[in-house]
Amino acid sequence: MIRLLFWIAIIALAVWLWRSFKAPKAQPPRATGDTLPMVRCAHCGVHLPGDRALAGGANWYCSRAHLEQGPAPRDH
Ligand SMILES: [Zn+2]
């Protein structure tokens, strides 16, 4: 019985090692998005880069239409 558990552990270790060798390239690069500050439209709640947003007072808006309509009454 101990011998069986020993082999299960060896196989599990081998599978884990095999996966850890194949896995590292599967991680998606997260370079984009970290440098640009993301702001939230106060009207519709969409997130967009700060350089594309329109400032209206203390709030940010995704478009001129939402800037003119102002912040949404219900913020969730
Ligand atoms: Zn908007």
PDB file of the backbone (N, CA, C, O) and the ligand in Angstrom, with CONECT records:
HET     ZN  A 101       1
ATOM      1  N   MET A   1       0.842  -1.214   0.000  1.00  0.00           N
ATOM      2  CA  MET A   1       0.000   0.000   0.000  1.00  0.00           C
ATOM      3  C   MET A   1       0.869   1.251   0.000  1.00  0.00           C
ATOM      4  O   MET A   1       0.595   2.210  -0.722  1.00  0.00           O
ATOM      5  N   ILE A   2       1.914   1.231   0.814  1.00  0.00           N
ATOM      6  CA  ILE A   2       2.846   2.365   0.851  1.00  0.00           C
ATOM      7  C   ILE A   2       3.502   2.531  -0.513  1.00  0.00           C
ATOM      8  O   ILE A   2       3.702   3.648  -0.991  1.00  0.00           O
ATOM      9  N   ARG A   3       3.829   1.413  -1.123  1.00  0.00           N
ATOM     10  CA  ARG A   3       4.485   1.433  -2.427  1.00  0.00           C
ATOM     11  C   ARG A   3       3.587   2.087  -3.483  1.00  0.00           C
ATOM     12  O   ARG A   3       4.065   2.841  -4.331  1.00  0.00           O
ATOM     13  N   LEU A   4       2.279   1.793  -3.424  1.00  0.00           N
ATOM     14  CA  LEU A   4       1.330   2.378  -4.372  1.00  0.00           C
ATOM     15  C   LEU A   4       1.282   3.898  -4.197  1.00  0.00           C
ATOM     16  O   LEU A   4       1.323   4.643  -5.177  1.00  0.00           O
ATOM     17  N   LEU A   5       1.197   4.343  -2.963  1.00  0.00           N
ATOM     18  CA  LEU A   5       1.171   5.779  -2.694  1.00  0.00           C
ATOM     19  C   LEU A   5       2.467   6.443  -3.189  1.00  0.00           C
ATOM     20  O   LEU A   5       2.452   7.565  -3.696  1.00  0.00           O
ATOM     21  N   PHE A   6       3.573   5.730  -3.031  1.00  0.00           N
ATOM     22  CA  PHE A   6       4.860   6.245  -3.486  1.00  0.00           C
ATOM     23  C   PHE A   6       4.842   6.475  -4.992  1.00  0.00           C
ATOM     24  O   PHE A   6       5.313   7.506  -5.471  1.00  0.00           O
ATOM     25  N   TRP A   7       4.301   5.519  -5.737  1.00  0.00           N
ATOM     26  CA  TRP A   7       4.248   5.664  -7.197  1.00  0.00           C
ATOM     27  C   TRP A   7       3.280   6.766  -7.612  1.00  0.00           C
ATOM     28  O   TRP A   7       3.549   7.494  -8.567  1.00  0.00           O
ATOM     29  N   ILE A   8       2.173   6.897  -6.915  1.00  0.00           N
ATOM     30  CA  ILE A   8       1.221   7.979  -7.212  1.00  0.00           C
ATOM     31  C   ILE A   8       1.903   9.328  -7.014  1.00  0.00           C
ATOM     32  O   ILE A   8       1.728  10.250  -7.811  1.00  0.00           O
ATOM     33  N   ALA A   9       2.679   9.427  -5.943  1.00  0.00           N
ATOM     34  CA  ALA A   9       3.398  10.674  -5.678  1.00  0.00           C
ATOM     35  C   ALA A   9       4.425  10.954  -6.760  1.00  0.00           C
ATOM     36  O   ALA A   9       4.580  12.099  -7.185  1.00  0.00           O
ATOM     37  N   ILE A  10       5.126   9.927  -7.211  1.00  0.00           N
ATOM     38  CA  ILE A  10       6.133  10.095  -8.265  1.00  0.00           C
ATOM     39  C   ILE A  10       5.471  10.555  -9.567  1.00  0.00           C
ATOM     40  O   ILE A  10       5.980  11.446 -10.248  1.00  0.00           O
ATOM     41  N   ILE A  11       4.325   9.937  -9.907  1.00  0.00           N
ATOM     42  CA  ILE A  11       3.633  10.289 -11.150  1.00  0.00           C
ATOM     43  C   ILE A  11       3.086  11.721 -11.064  1.00  0.00           C
ATOM     44  O   ILE A  11       3.176  12.490 -12.021  1.00  0.00           O
ATOM     45  N   ALA A  12       2.522  12.058  -9.907  1.00  0.00           N
ATOM     46  CA  ALA A  12       2.003  13.413  -9.723  1.00  0.00           C
ATOM     47  C   ALA A  12       3.118  14.448  -9.830  1.00  0.00           C
ATOM     48  O   ALA A  12       2.938  15.515 -10.417  1.00  0.00           O
ATOM     49  N   LEU A  13       4.262  14.120  -9.260  1.00  0.00           N
ATOM     50  CA  LEU A  13       5.412  15.019  -9.332  1.00  0.00           C
ATOM     51  C   LEU A  13       5.892  15.176 -10.778  1.00  0.00           C
ATOM     52  O   LEU A  13       6.237  16.275 -11.213  1.00  0.00           O
ATOM     53  N   ALA A  14       5.908  14.061 -11.515  1.00  0.00           N
ATOM     54  CA  ALA A  14       6.338  14.111 -12.910  1.00  0.00           C
ATOM     55  C   ALA A  14       5.382  14.958 -13.743  1.00  0.00           C
ATOM     56  O   ALA A  14       5.816  15.763 -14.567  1.00  0.00           O
ATOM     57  N   VAL A  15       4.079  14.773 -13.525  1.00  0.00           N
ATOM     58  CA  VAL A  15       3.084  15.564 -14.256  1.00  0.00           C
ATOM     59  C   VAL A  15       3.236  17.039 -13.909  1.00  0.00           C
ATOM     60  O   VAL A  15       3.162  17.900 -14.785  1.00  0.00           O
ATOM     61  N   TRP A  16       3.450  17.327 -12.620  1.00  0.00           N
ATOM     62  CA  TRP A  16       3.595  18.717 -12.189  1.00  0.00           C
ATOM     63  C   TRP A  16       4.835  19.356 -12.825  1.00  0.00           C
ATOM     64  O   TRP A  16       4.793  20.503 -13.268  1.00  0.00           O
ATOM     65  N   LEU A  17       5.939  18.597 -12.865  1.00  0.00           N
ATOM     66  CA  LEU A  17       7.169  19.109 -13.472  1.00  0.00           C
ATOM     67  C   LEU A  17       6.980  19.341 -14.967  1.00  0.00           C
ATOM     68  O   LEU A  17       7.439  20.345 -15.512  1.00  0.00           O
ATOM     69  N   TRP A  18       6.291  18.387 -15.634  1.00  0.00           N
ATOM     70  CA  TRP A  18       6.063  18.491 -17.069  1.00  0.00           C
ATOM     71  C   TRP A  18       5.200  19.722 -17.378  1.00  0.00           C
ATOM     72  O   TRP A  18       5.439  20.427 -18.357  1.00  0.00           O
ATOM     73  N   ARG A  19       4.186  19.970 -16.522  1.00  0.00           N
ATOM     74  CA  ARG A  19       3.327  21.131 -16.730  1.00  0.00           C
ATOM     75  C   ARG A  19       4.078  22.428 -16.465  1.00  0.00           C
ATOM     76  O   ARG A  19       3.896  23.412 -17.183  1.00  0.00           O
ATOM     77  N   SER A  20       4.928  22.435 -15.430  1.00  0.00           N
ATOM     78  CA  SER A  20       5.648  23.662 -15.091  1.00  0.00           C
ATOM     79  C   SER A  20       6.669  24.005 -16.168  1.00  0.00           C
ATOM     80  O   SER A  20       7.054  25.166 -16.311  1.00  0.00           O
ATOM     81  N   PHE A  21       7.104  23.011 -16.919  1.00  0.00           N
ATOM     82  CA  PHE A  21       8.019  23.295 -18.024  1.00  0.00           C
ATOM     83  C   PHE A  21       7.272  23.869 -19.225  1.00  0.00           C
ATOM     84  O   PHE A  21       7.817  24.680 -19.973  1.00  0.00           O
ATOM     85  N   LYS A  22       6.023  23.444 -19.404  1.00  0.00           N
ATOM     86  CA  LYS A  22       5.248  23.908 -20.548  1.00  0.00           C
ATOM     87  C   LYS A  22       4.500  25.207 -20.257  1.00  0.00           C
ATOM     88  O   LYS A  22       4.193  25.960 -21.181  1.00  0.00           O
ATOM     89  N   ALA A  23       4.208  25.474 -19.000  1.00  0.00           N
ATOM     90  CA  ALA A  23       3.307  26.571 -18.635  1.00  0.00           C
ATOM     91  C   ALA A  23       3.858  27.983 -18.862  1.00  0.00           C
ATOM     92  O   ALA A  23       3.105  28.841 -19.322  1.00  0.00           O
ATOM     93  N   PRO A  24       5.139  28.271 -18.561  1.00  0.00           N
ATOM     94  CA  PRO A  24       5.552  29.669 -18.492  1.00  0.00           C
ATOM     95  C   PRO A  24       5.237  30.504 -19.731  1.00  0.00           C
ATOM     96  O   PRO A  24       4.990  31.704 -19.614  1.00  0.00           O
ATOM     97  N   LYS A  25       5.242  29.886 -20.922  1.00  0.00           N
ATOM     98  CA  LYS A  25       4.968  30.661 -22.126  1.00  0.00           C
ATOM     99  C   LYS A  25       3.483  30.976 -22.293  1.00  0.00           C
ATOM    100  O   LYS A  25       3.114  31.800 -23.129  1.00  0.00           O
ATOM    101  N   ALA A  26       2.633  30.327 -21.505  1.00  0.00           N
ATOM    102  CA  ALA A  26       1.192  30.544 -21.632  1.00  0.00           C
ATOM    103  C   ALA A  26       0.736  31.808 -20.911  1.00  0.00           C
ATOM    104  O   ALA A  26      -0.390  32.263 -21.110  1.00  0.00           O
ATOM    105  N   GLN A  27       1.604  32.376 -20.075  1.00  0.00           N
ATOM    106  CA  GLN A  27       1.188  33.573 -19.339  1.00  0.00           C
ATOM    107  C   GLN A  27       1.073  34.761 -20.285  1.00  0.00           C
ATOM    108  O   GLN A  27       2.017  35.048 -21.021  1.00  0.00           O
ATOM    109  N   PRO A  28      -0.047  35.452 -20.283  1.00  0.00           N
ATOM    110  CA  PRO A  28      -0.226  36.590 -21.183  1.00  0.00           C
ATOM    111  C   PRO A  28       0.590  37.786 -20.721  1.00  0.00           C
ATOM    112  O   PRO A  28       0.678  38.054 -19.523  1.00  0.00           O
ATOM    113  N   PRO A  29       1.183  38.500 -21.656  1.00  0.00           N
ATOM    114  CA  PRO A  29       1.933  39.707 -21.273  1.00  0.00           C
ATOM    115  C   PRO A  29       1.001  40.807 -20.797  1.00  0.00           C
ATOM    116  O   PRO A  29      -0.037  41.073 -21.401  1.00  0.00           O
ATOM    117  N   ARG A  30       1.394  41.438 -19.703  1.00  0.00           N
ATOM    118  CA  ARG A  30       0.545  42.497 -19.147  1.00  0.00           C
ATOM    119  C   ARG A  30       1.257  43.839 -19.187  1.00  0.00           C
ATOM    120  O   ARG A  30       1.099  44.663 -18.286  1.00  0.00           O
ATOM    121  N   ALA A  31       2.042  44.055 -20.241  1.00  0.00           N
ATOM    122  CA  ALA A  31       2.776  45.313 -20.340  1.00  0.00           C
ATOM    123  C   ALA A  31       1.827  46.466 -20.624  1.00  0.00           C
ATOM    124  O   ALA A  31       1.977  47.552 -20.064  1.00  0.00           O
ATOM    125  N   THR A  32       0.845  46.229 -21.499  1.00  0.00           N
ATOM    126  CA  THR A  32      -0.084  47.300 -21.840  1.00  0.00           C
ATOM    127  C   THR A  32      -1.110  47.475 -20.732  1.00  0.00           C
ATOM    128  O   THR A  32      -1.559  46.501 -20.128  1.00  0.00           O
ATOM    129  N   GLY A  33      -1.477  48.722 -20.471  1.00  0.00           N
ATOM    130  CA  GLY A  33      -2.487  48.988 -19.448  1.00  0.00           C
ATOM    131  C   GLY A  33      -1.883  49.437 -18.136  1.00  0.00           C
ATOM    132  O   GLY A  33      -2.544  50.119 -17.353  1.00  0.00           O
ATOM    133  N   ASP A  34      -0.641  49.069 -17.882  1.00  0.00           N
ATOM    134  CA  ASP A  34      -0.027  49.471 -16.626  1.00  0.00           C
ATOM    135  C   ASP A  34       0.491  50.903 -16.684  1.00  0.00           C
ATOM    136  O   ASP A  34       0.503  51.613 -15.679  1.00  0.00           O
ATOM    137  N   THR A  35       0.917  51.316 -17.877  1.00  0.00           N
ATOM    138  CA  THR A  35       1.493  52.650 -17.998  1.00  0.00           C
ATOM    139  C   THR A  35       0.405  53.707 -18.143  1.00  0.00           C
ATOM    140  O   THR A  35       0.527  54.803 -17.596  1.00  0.00           O
ATOM    141  N   LEU A  36      -0.674  53.379 -18.889  1.00  0.00           N
ATOM    142  CA  LEU A  36      -1.736  54.357 -19.105  1.00  0.00           C
ATOM    143  C   LEU A  36      -2.688  54.381 -17.915  1.00  0.00           C
ATOM    144  O   LEU A  36      -3.151  53.324 -17.485  1.00  0.00           O
ATOM    145  N   PRO A  37      -2.987  55.545 -17.379  1.00  0.00           N
ATOM    146  CA  PRO A  37      -3.982  55.615 -16.305  1.00  0.00           C
ATOM    147  C   PRO A  37      -5.383  55.453 -16.874  1.00  0.00           C
ATOM    148  O   PRO A  37      -5.771  56.162 -17.803  1.00  0.00           O
ATOM    149  N   MET A  38      -6.135  54.523 -16.317  1.00  0.00           N
ATOM    150  CA  MET A  38      -7.495  54.286 -16.785  1.00  0.00           C
ATOM    151  C   MET A  38      -8.468  55.107 -15.943  1.00  0.00           C
ATOM    152  O   MET A  38      -8.396  55.122 -14.715  1.00  0.00           O
ATOM    153  N   VAL A  39      -9.374  55.784 -16.633  1.00  0.00           N
ATOM    154  CA  VAL A  39     -10.378  56.571 -15.930  1.00  0.00           C
ATOM    155  C   VAL A  39     -11.760  56.024 -16.278  1.00  0.00           C
ATOM    156  O   VAL A  39     -11.926  55.303 -17.262  1.00  0.00           O
ATOM    157  N   ARG A  40     -12.740  56.374 -15.461  1.00  0.00           N
ATOM    158  CA  ARG A  40     -14.083  55.829 -15.623  1.00  0.00           C
ATOM    159  C   ARG A  40     -15.031  56.950 -16.010  1.00  0.00           C
ATOM    160  O   ARG A  40     -15.054  58.009 -15.383  1.00  0.00           O
ATOM    161  N   CYS A  41     -15.807  56.703 -17.045  1.00  0.00           N
ATOM    162  CA  CYS A  41     -16.807  57.689 -17.464  1.00  0.00           C
ATOM    163  C   CYS A  41     -17.853  57.823 -16.366  1.00  0.00           C
ATOM    164  O   CYS A  41     -18.432  56.829 -15.927  1.00  0.00           O
ATOM    165  N   ALA A  42     -18.093  59.052 -15.926  1.00  0.00           N
ATOM    166  CA  ALA A  42     -19.042  59.270 -14.831  1.00  0.00           C
ATOM    167  C   ALA A  42     -20.479  59.069 -15.274  1.00  0.00           C
ATOM    168  O   ALA A  42     -21.374  58.967 -14.434  1.00  0.00           O
ATOM    169  N   HIS A  43     -20.719  59.009 -16.592  1.00  0.00           N
ATOM    170  CA  HIS A  43     -22.090  58.851 -17.073  1.00  0.00           C
ATOM    171  C   HIS A  43     -22.447  57.385 -17.314  1.00  0.00           C
ATOM    172  O   HIS A  43     -23.448  56.893 -16.792  1.00  0.00           O
ATOM    173  N   CYS A  44     -21.626  56.685 -18.108  1.00  0.00           N
ATOM    174  CA  CYS A  44     -21.963  55.308 -18.466  1.00  0.00           C
ATOM    175  C   CYS A  44     -21.089  54.290 -17.754  1.00  0.00           C
ATOM    176  O   CYS A  44     -21.394  53.098 -17.791  1.00  0.00           O
ATOM    177  N   GLY A  45     -20.012  54.720 -17.108  1.00  0.00           N
ATOM    178  CA  GLY A  45     -19.199  53.807 -16.314  1.00  0.00           C
ATOM    179  C   GLY A  45     -18.163  53.044 -17.108  1.00  0.00           C
ATOM    180  O   GLY A  45     -17.505  52.162 -16.556  1.00  0.00           O
ATOM    181  N   VAL A  46     -17.992  53.352 -18.392  1.00  0.00           N
ATOM    182  CA  VAL A  46     -17.001  52.638 -19.193  1.00  0.00           C
ATOM    183  C   VAL A  46     -15.606  53.123 -18.818  1.00  0.00           C
ATOM    184  O   VAL A  46     -15.405  54.298 -18.507  1.00  0.00           O
ATOM    185  N   HIS A  47     -14.646  52.204 -18.851  1.00  0.00           N
ATOM    186  CA  HIS A  47     -13.263  52.560 -18.549  1.00  0.00           C
ATOM    187  C   HIS A  47     -12.510  52.833 -19.847  1.00  0.00           C
ATOM    188  O   HIS A  47     -12.655  52.100 -20.825  1.00  0.00           O
ATOM    189  N   LEU A  48     -11.720  53.876 -19.848  1.00  0.00           N
ATOM    190  CA  LEU A  48     -10.962  54.233 -21.042  1.00  0.00           C
ATOM    191  C   LEU A  48      -9.663  54.894 -20.624  1.00  0.00           C
ATOM    192  O   LEU A  48      -9.544  55.401 -19.508  1.00  0.00           O
ATOM    193  N   PRO A  49      -8.664  54.886 -21.549  1.00  0.00           N
ATOM    194  CA  PRO A  49      -7.385  55.525 -21.208  1.00  0.00           C
ATOM    195  C   PRO A  49      -7.560  57.009 -20.933  1.00  0.00           C
ATOM    196  O   PRO A  49      -8.412  57.670 -21.526  1.00  0.00           O
ATOM    197  N   GLY A  50      -6.739  57.520 -20.025  1.00  0.00           N
ATOM    198  CA  GLY A  50      -6.862  58.915 -19.607  1.00  0.00           C
ATOM    199  C   GLY A  50      -6.631  59.907 -20.725  1.00  0.00           C
ATOM    200  O   GLY A  50      -7.174  61.012 -20.698  1.00  0.00           O
ATOM    201  N   ASP A  51      -5.817  59.519 -21.726  1.00  0.00           N
ATOM    202  CA  ASP A  51      -5.550  60.481 -22.789  1.00  0.00           C
ATOM    203  C   ASP A  51      -6.704  60.587 -23.774  1.00  0.00           C
ATOM    204  O   ASP A  51      -6.730  61.505 -24.594  1.00  0.00           O
ATOM    205  N   ARG A  52      -7.670  59.656 -23.709  1.00  0.00           N
ATOM    206  CA  ARG A  52      -8.835  59.729 -24.589  1.00  0.00           C
ATOM    207  C   ARG A  52     -10.052  60.287 -23.860  1.00  0.00           C
ATOM    208  O   ARG A  52     -11.069  60.569 -24.494  1.00  0.00           O
ATOM    209  N   ALA A  53      -9.969  60.452 -22.550  1.00  0.00           N
ATOM    210  CA  ALA A  53     -11.121  60.883 -21.770  1.00  0.00           C
ATOM    211  C   ALA A  53     -11.250  62.396 -21.801  1.00  0.00           C
ATOM    212  O   ALA A  53     -10.279  63.122 -22.014  1.00  0.00           O
ATOM    213  N   LEU A  54     -12.475  62.848 -21.582  1.00  0.00           N
ATOM    214  CA  LEU A  54     -12.754  64.274 -21.504  1.00  0.00           C
ATOM    215  C   LEU A  54     -13.016  64.635 -20.050  1.00  0.00           C
ATOM    216  O   LEU A  54     -13.818  63.989 -19.375  1.00  0.00           O
ATOM    217  N   ALA A  55     -12.337  65.666 -19.576  1.00  0.00           N
ATOM    218  CA  ALA A  55     -12.490  66.081 -18.191  1.00  0.00           C
ATOM    219  C   ALA A  55     -13.651  67.053 -18.073  1.00  0.00           C
ATOM    220  O   ALA A  55     -13.755  68.017 -18.832  1.00  0.00           O
ATOM    221  N   GLY A  56     -14.530  66.781 -17.099  1.00  0.00           N
ATOM    222  CA  GLY A  56     -15.641  67.684 -16.818  1.00  0.00           C
ATOM    223  C   GLY A  56     -15.719  67.924 -15.329  1.00  0.00           C
ATOM    224  O   GLY A  56     -16.340  67.145 -14.606  1.00  0.00           O
ATOM    225  N   GLY A  57     -15.098  68.990 -14.861  1.00  0.00           N
ATOM    226  CA  GLY A  57     -15.044  69.231 -13.421  1.00  0.00           C
ATOM    227  C   GLY A  57     -14.153  68.195 -12.765  1.00  0.00           C
ATOM    228  O   GLY A  57     -12.992  68.034 -13.140  1.00  0.00           O
ATOM    229  N   ALA A  58     -14.710  67.481 -11.768  1.00  0.00           N
ATOM    230  CA  ALA A  58     -13.941  66.451 -11.068  1.00  0.00           C
ATOM    231  C   ALA A  58     -14.120  65.089 -11.720  1.00  0.00           C
ATOM    232  O   ALA A  58     -13.506  64.116 -11.282  1.00  0.00           O
ATOM    233  N   ASN A  59     -14.948  64.998 -12.757  1.00  0.00           N
ATOM    234  CA  ASN A  59     -15.265  63.714 -13.366  1.00  0.00           C
ATOM    235  C   ASN A  59     -14.627  63.585 -14.739  1.00  0.00           C
ATOM    236  O   ASN A  59     -14.161  64.560 -15.329  1.00  0.00           O
ATOM    237  N   TRP A  60     -14.620  62.346 -15.229  1.00  0.00           N
ATOM    238  CA  TRP A  60     -14.136  62.042 -16.576  1.00  0.00           C
ATOM    239  C   TRP A  60     -15.284  61.481 -17.392  1.00  0.00           C
ATOM    240  O   TRP A  60     -16.184  60.831 -16.860  1.00  0.00           O
ATOM    241  N   TYR A  61     -15.241  61.743 -18.701  1.00  0.00           N
ATOM    242  CA  TYR A  61     -16.289  61.258 -19.591  1.00  0.00           C
ATOM    243  C   TYR A  61     -15.670  60.652 -20.838  1.00  0.00           C
ATOM    244  O   TYR A  61     -14.579  61.039 -21.257  1.00  0.00           O
ATOM    245  N   CYS A  62     -16.395  59.675 -21.441  1.00  0.00           N
ATOM    246  CA  CYS A  62     -15.859  58.963 -22.595  1.00  0.00           C
ATOM    247  C   CYS A  62     -16.102  59.732 -23.875  1.00  0.00           C
ATOM    248  O   CYS A  62     -15.380  59.535 -24.852  1.00  0.00           O
ATOM    249  N   SER A  63     -17.105  60.610 -23.901  1.00  0.00           N
ATOM    250  CA  SER A  63     -17.427  61.340 -25.119  1.00  0.00           C
ATOM    251  C   SER A  63     -18.014  62.691 -24.742  1.00  0.00           C
ATOM    252  O   SER A  63     -18.383  62.932 -23.592  1.00  0.00           O
ATOM    253  N   ARG A  64     -18.091  63.582 -25.758  1.00  0.00           N
ATOM    254  CA  ARG A  64     -18.637  64.915 -25.508  1.00  0.00           C
ATOM    255  C   ARG A  64     -20.120  64.844 -25.143  1.00  0.00           C
ATOM    256  O   ARG A  64     -20.612  65.656 -24.359  1.00  0.00           O
ATOM    257  N   ALA A  65     -20.828  63.868 -25.717  1.00  0.00           N
ATOM    258  CA  ALA A  65     -22.250  63.722 -25.401  1.00  0.00           C
ATOM    259  C   ALA A  65     -22.457  63.420 -23.923  1.00  0.00           C
ATOM    260  O   ALA A  65     -23.343  63.988 -23.284  1.00  0.00           O
ATOM    261  N   HIS A  66     -21.643  62.531 -23.389  1.00  0.00           N
ATOM    262  CA  HIS A  66     -21.771  62.191 -21.972  1.00  0.00           C
ATOM    263  C   HIS A  66     -21.266  63.332 -21.096  1.00  0.00           C
ATOM    264  O   HIS A  66     -21.744  63.524 -19.978  1.00  0.00           O
ATOM    265  N   LEU A  67     -20.296  64.088 -21.611  1.00  0.00           N
ATOM    266  CA  LEU A  67     -19.817  65.252 -20.864  1.00  0.00           C
ATOM    267  C   LEU A  67     -20.938  66.271 -20.695  1.00  0.00           C
ATOM    268  O   LEU A  67     -21.080  66.886 -19.638  1.00  0.00           O
ATOM    269  N   GLU A  68     -21.738  66.443 -21.759  1.00  0.00           N
ATOM    270  CA  GLU A  68     -22.830  67.413 -21.696  1.00  0.00           C
ATOM    271  C   GLU A  68     -23.978  66.892 -20.828  1.00  0.00           C
ATOM    272  O   GLU A  68     -24.676  67.674 -20.184  1.00  0.00           O
ATOM    273  N   GLN A  69     -24.175  65.549 -20.813  1.00  0.00           N
ATOM    274  CA  GLN A  69     -25.264  64.989 -20.007  1.00  0.00           C
ATOM    275  C   GLN A  69     -24.905  64.919 -18.532  1.00  0.00           C
ATOM    276  O   GLN A  69     -25.789  64.846 -17.678  1.00  0.00           O
ATOM    277  N   GLY A  70     -23.614  64.940 -18.228  1.00  0.00           N
ATOM    278  CA  GLY A  70     -23.193  64.949 -16.835  1.00  0.00           C
ATOM    279  C   GLY A  70     -23.168  63.568 -16.223  1.00  0.00           C
ATOM    280  O   GLY A  70     -23.421  62.570 -16.899  1.00  0.00           O
ATOM    281  N   PRO A  71     -22.857  63.515 -14.923  1.00  0.00           N
ATOM    282  CA  PRO A  71     -22.766  62.221 -14.236  1.00  0.00           C
ATOM    283  C   PRO A  71     -24.097  61.519 -14.176  1.00  0.00           C
ATOM    284  O   PRO A  71     -25.142  62.167 -14.132  1.00  0.00           O
ATOM    285  N   ALA A  72     -24.075  60.197 -14.175  1.00  0.00           N
ATOM    286  CA  ALA A  72     -25.294  59.407 -14.063  1.00  0.00           C
ATOM    287  C   ALA A  72     -25.884  59.574 -12.677  1.00  0.00           C
ATOM    288  O   ALA A  72     -25.147  59.661 -11.694  1.00  0.00           O
ATOM    289  N   PRO A  73     -27.223  59.621 -12.586  1.00  0.00           N
ATOM    290  CA  PRO A  73     -27.844  59.791 -11.253  1.00  0.00           C
ATOM    291  C   PRO A  73     -27.626  58.602 -10.347  1.00  0.00           C
ATOM    292  O   PRO A  73     -27.558  58.755  -9.128  1.00  0.00           O
ATOM    293  N   ARG A  74     -27.514  57.410 -10.927  1.00  0.00           N
ATOM    294  CA  ARG A  74     -27.352  56.196 -10.113  1.00  0.00           C
ATOM    295  C   ARG A  74     -25.947  55.671 -10.360  1.00  0.00           C
ATOM    296  O   ARG A  74     -25.623  55.264 -11.475  1.00  0.00           O
ATOM    297  N   ASP A  75     -25.112  55.676  -9.328  1.00  0.00           N
ATOM    298  CA  ASP A  75     -23.745  55.188  -9.461  1.00  0.00           C
ATOM    299  C   ASP A  75     -23.598  53.865  -8.725  1.00  0.00           C
ATOM    300  O   ASP A  75     -23.693  53.814  -7.499  1.00  0.00           O
ATOM    301  N   HIS A  76     -23.365  52.796  -9.477  1.00  0.00           N
ATOM    302  CA  HIS A  76     -23.185  51.483  -8.891  1.00  0.00           C
ATOM    303  C   HIS A  76     -21.860  50.911  -9.268  1.00  0.00           C
ATOM    304  O   HIS A  76     -21.529  49.797  -8.862  1.00  0.00           O
TER     305      HIS A  76
HETATM  306 ZN    ZN A 101     -19.729  57.462 -21.242  1.00  0.00          ZN2+
END
